[in-house]
Amino acid sequence: MHDLRKPYLVFLGDVSLRSDAKTGFGLRDWCPGDVMGECALPTATVSLALPTMTPTEAASRGAGSIVIGVAPPGGRLPESWIPTLAEALRAGLDVVSGMHTRLQRYPLLVDAAKQGGARLIDVRHSDREWPIGTGLKRAGRRLLTVGTDCALGKKYTALAITRALTTLGAKATFRATGQTGILISGQGVPIDAVVADFVAGAAEALSPANEADHWDVVEGQGALFHPAYAGVTLGLLHGTQPDAIVLCHDPSRHTIEDHPHIPLPPLDEAIRRYLEAGRLTNPAIRCVGVAINSSTLSEAEWVRYRDQLYSQLRLPVCDPMRGGVGAIAQALLA
Amino acid sequence: MHDLRKPYLVFLGDVSLRSDAKTGFGLRDWCPGDVMGECALPTATVSLALPTMTPTEAASRGAGSIVIGVAPPGGRLPESWIPTLAEALRAGLDVVSGMHTRLQRYPLLVDAAKQGGARLIDVRHSDREWPIGTGLKRAGRRLLTVGTDCALGKKYTALAITRALTTLGAKATFRATGQTGILISGQGVPIDAVVADFVAGAAEALSPANEADHWDVVEGQGALFHPAYAGVTLGLLHGTQPDAIVLCHDPSRHTIEDHPHIPLPPLDEAIRRYLEAGRLTNPAIRCVGVAINSSTLSEAEWVRYRDQLYSQLRLPVCDPMRGGVGAIAQALLA
């Protein structure tokens, strides 16, 4: 892993969809002490509600890095973002990116980094060789968060369950599989950047054998129902060999984000499909709860939705941001 | 793609499982005019029944490359293979490898290549950037071969169906997804070497929009039921958006190769699972036949097995090596 310089200034580009800024929100909520402020282009319509400052201002106040806190589809840096990042580099801030495209590909950034004595850091790339998946059972217990779609709370849920388990006195470790999780926890595997053949093997390495009563809480990626990323999801599921899954869902979504021709499955069907696939490497896999991103629902709507879903599924239904995931953690340890 | 120098000498290392030598068998059977002979270590127990010769002999007879015709689990070059490959390089043969590990990682080979003025060529690596999968329908028709396991005939079946369609007067193109297929056809995408996030997008690019009555016959990879490779299989399935699948199976196998703790699914269940997953990007997907690798069955056993399977599935049941796949090609065009 890279040695990141904190605190961070979070850069939001020209973001107009909250779900595209999940990296920024994740940093704000999970390591607030490491985030000094935010910075965006004038066309951006999403804010983290942190102090806004230019890269130069942040550098003068002691920031160490500007972190790209927004994930554009395709993972390529828009032309319009370059000047702000170049300003940051010239002011001495490292640029930290979780995008597929390496920062070294942008000559203007390479030049600016030299001028400012700063670094270009791609947390999504590991360049490490991973083993092939074995499918063999290993000691310790594992929970994987899975979803009906991308970007609807799988990382938040995993972080919240890790905290809830620790609060209940259990041994638990958050295992990061994406750039934000890695930024928060300081370690992990950027699973969707691993060469396809090695995804399950990398997932096995991410949650190695451990004490029998220790829980690895693994951040899920993608969705089995996503036309671009389902393969990543399946490899992570098979390599994690979870004893337990938690299904994450956003009730305001009815189709896969950015793919309006692909409907989301009903939740019971989604659970059935994840368990069917997961049984390959852990026949004892079970679903221990549903985590809902209810941010679009009023309190009354949420209570009604939650109770209806509980009646249908007979599983704990939680929103990590609204009441927490204590019920899921308790069900897990019961 | 690389510019490969033919004819080939096929190197078999110390192979003891026929299925590990699928690259060698594929070259022998599908481009025999390009294969001069074979070469192996004394401990090898599998032969392609081609003329045996040393690399030096092959070079003196005009060979252009020594091709590694065997795929060890994990894709790493055993120490004991190095001297033969170094001899080939010093004799002026290019070494062509389909393994994950790059030939440049072996200093002895790098030195020998310099001495012989020969090249180290990794056909599995592409280093090209691929787009993210879109899931959008495109013109033309596609068939994907899928399997109950790895290494049981998906490439052979795709090549045979391409030939059978062409013989019937249909427009058809074989689309290679693995090193052997790429060696045979001279083009393709080494799909399991693509970064996981881009597998579906690379599969879309491999079988682009085409004439409405043109068939791309895509070589499948892995299996949905394989603990290490299922993610690759799913991404390829989603990106290919096949109108038709053909399930490939070897009746002598009852567990995943090298994973004796993981049983193969029944064939009707395997078909159901592939169709269920494939409907995400092509709701009209159907299974048009089953291709059996019946090499372990006597003629009487094969006839009985084939007829029983037909009664159960009501689909054409063929062995590409035993009677051909004409029935599947006809069903496809019917």
Chai-1 contact restraints between the chains, C-beta under 6 A:
chainA,res_idxA,chainB,res_idxB,connection_type,confidence,min_distance_angstrom,max_distance_angstrom,comment,restraint_id
A,G74,B,I132,contact,1.0,0.0,6.0,A-B,restraint_1
A,I132,B,G74,contact,1.0,0.0,6.0,A-B,restraint_2
A,I132,B,A228,contact,1.0,0.0,6.0,A-B,restraint_3
A,G133,B,P227,contact,1.0,0.0,6.0,A-B,restraint_4
A,G133,B,A228,contact,1.0,0.0,6.0,A-B,restraint_5
A,G135,B,P227,contact,1.0,0.0,6.0,A-B,restraint_6
A,G135,B,H259,contact,1.0,0.0,6.0,A-B,restraint_7
A,G135,B,I262,contact,1.0,0.0,6.0,A-B,restraint_8
A,D192,B,A196,contact,1.0,0.0,6.0,A-B,restraint_9
A,D192,B,D197,contact,1.0,0.0,6.0,A-B,restraint_10
A,A193,B,V195,contact,1.0,0.0,6.0,A-B,restraint_11
A,V194,B,A196,contact,1.0,0.0,6.0,A-B,restraint_12
A,V195,B,A193,contact,1.0,0.0,6.0,A-B,restraint_13
A,A196,B,D192,contact,1.0,0.0,6.0,A-B,restraint_14
A,A196,B,V194,contact,1.0,0.0,6.0,A-B,restraint_15
A,A196,B,A196,contact,1.0,0.0,6.0,A-B,restraint_16
A,A196,B,V199,contact,1.0,0.0,6.0,A-B,restraint_17
A,A196,B,V232,contact,1.0,0.0,6.0,A-B,restraint_18
A,D197,B,D192,contact,1.0,0.0,6.0,A-B,restraint_19
A,V199,B,A196,contact,1.0,0.0,6.0,A-B,restraint_20
A,V199,B,G231,contact,1.0,0.0,6.0,A-B,restraint_21
A,A200,B,A228,contact,1.0,0.0,6.0,A-B,restraint_22
A,P227,B,G133,contact,1.0,0.0,6.0,A-B,restraint_23
A,P227,B,G135,contact,1.0,0.0,6.0,A-B,restraint_24
A,P227,B,H238,contact,1.0,0.0,6.0,A-B,restraint_25
A,P227,B,T281,contact,1.0,0.0,6.0,A-B,restraint_26
A,A228,B,I132,contact,1.0,0.0,6.0,A-B,restraint_27
A,A228,B,G133,contact,1.0,0.0,6.0,A-B,restraint_28
A,A228,B,A200,contact,1.0,0.0,6.0,A-B,restraint_29
A,A230,B,L234,contact,1.0,0.0,6.0,A-B,restraint_30
A,A230,B,H238,contact,1.0,0.0,6.0,A-B,restraint_31
A,G231,B,V199,contact,1.0,0.0,6.0,A-B,restraint_32
A,G231,B,G231,contact,1.0,0.0,6.0,A-B,restraint_33
A,G231,B,L234,contact,1.0,0.0,6.0,A-B,restraint_34
A,G231,B,G235,contact,1.0,0.0,6.0,A-B,restraint_35
A,V232,B,A196,contact,1.0,0.0,6.0,A-B,restraint_36
A,L234,B,A230,contact,1.0,0.0,6.0,A-B,restraint_37
A,L234,B,G231,contact,1.0,0.0,6.0,A-B,restraint_38
A,L234,B,L234,contact,1.0,0.0,6.0,A-B,restraint_39
A,G235,B,G231,contact,1.0,0.0,6.0,A-B,restraint_40
A,H238,B,P227,contact,1.0,0.0,6.0,A-B,restraint_41
A,H238,B,A230,contact,1.0,0.0,6.0,A-B,restraint_42
A,H259,B,G135,contact,1.0,0.0,6.0,A-B,restraint_43
A,I262,B,G135,contact,1.0,0.0,6.0,A-B,restraint_44
A,T281,B,P227,contact,1.0,0.0,6.0,A-B,restraint_45
